[in-house]
């Protein structure tokens, strides 16, 4: 038996879809997951078991050689295929955002595989991310490995979510039940910063796996990741501050690293690996007094632009790569697949102004970062993932990025008359995914498209396999 190995599907008529009612792609990323129970006749199974086991191994994408050697590139790339080979990239900035599909953000980019009918945070709301996709590389075949933030952040940082995590998040999701965060949630190989630490590299977290100290004034390492103790930016407040404020705090530290650079003192040079939670695009629904969904997504976009602008105008630019992805695509509609997401890779070594339609996943991003920094994989999933060779060339183009101004009001706030204001007021936005997904997504959809815009209902169902796949007589 399995819970989600039968496939992954489009949710073109998912909870935030503007399309009229129909049969194709109805449901959310959770209800569209299909598992199966297979019945196998015993017959000569005992004598055939050795051969069947061998075939299973042959059909598995992973093999042990990938611990040291990734899939070979089809064209020269600055991303090495051998672990430890090194690269001109010495620093990684890894930005994890919240809960958007490709079509929600980039569906309006004509050169990509998008559906503009599903775009609610397009070029006018996210001008910087559109400009980055235009000037660097558009990834229109990138997928999240996780379904919601509970497993999505684990996949984003460890290329794995444990058995306990995968089994418990459907029960605890949206505060339906208390989450029992215990050591069973922590992947045995740790997170990517643990691998960096074992390699002797420097690392720092900006909000990711960080929590408020008891007095609520600064941030410290989360109890589930004590290896980040002493490596968390204390003034970068994942919640309680706008993304532009947090971007300014990152830039303040970046300025200090650049000003005080000393190659002999690792504490005075830019860390090799930096991970950042830039979460405002999650939104607060239409909670009265809070910023509107459009304002929050737009402000998140300005923060991205600020960070890339500053880095690309610095002396560190020739040896930096920036990776941006959503932790999960959640319930936004997408005409290709409910897991397809909006992501970016930015570096002087990117093949500029291209569309890269290679099938990449969250694990592909992690594998690429690992190879650039000389790190080994954390699980069979990043080991077997396709590195982002096609996105990276071998010759640097050091042209910097210039941030674009907002095209909408990033200070607009919800009123008591906003659609869903009463429901939003009762919701918990102190952390991600504490609210029923459908209710929040309906609020976001009607906030952007209008109260009369229909949002198709998700369909939850159990779908048995066709009878001809089962041999019920054995």
Secondary structure, 3 states (H helix, E strand, C coil): CECCCCCCCCCCECCCCCCCCCCCCECCCCCCCCCECCCCCCCCHHHHHHHHHHHHHHHCCCCHHHHCECCCCCCCCCCCCECCCCCCCCEEEEEEECCCEHHHHHCCCCCCCCCHHHCCCCCCCCHHHHHHHHHCEEECCEECCCCCHHHHHHHHHHCCCCHHHHHHHHHHHHHCCCCCCCHHHCCCCCCHHHHHHHHCCCEEEECCCEEECCCCCCEEECCCCHHHCCCECCCCCCCCCCHHHHHHHHHHHHHHHHHCCCCCCHHHCCCCEEEEECCHHHCCCCCCCCECHHHHHHHHHHHHHHHHHHHHCCCCHHHEEEEEEECCCCCCCCCCCCCEECCEEEECCECCCEEECCCEEHHHHHHHHHHHHCCCCCCHHHHHCCCCCCCECCCCCCCCCCCCCCCCCCCCECCCCCCCHHHHHCCCCCCCCCCCHHHHHHHHHHHHHCCCCCCCCCCCCCCCCCHHHCCCCC
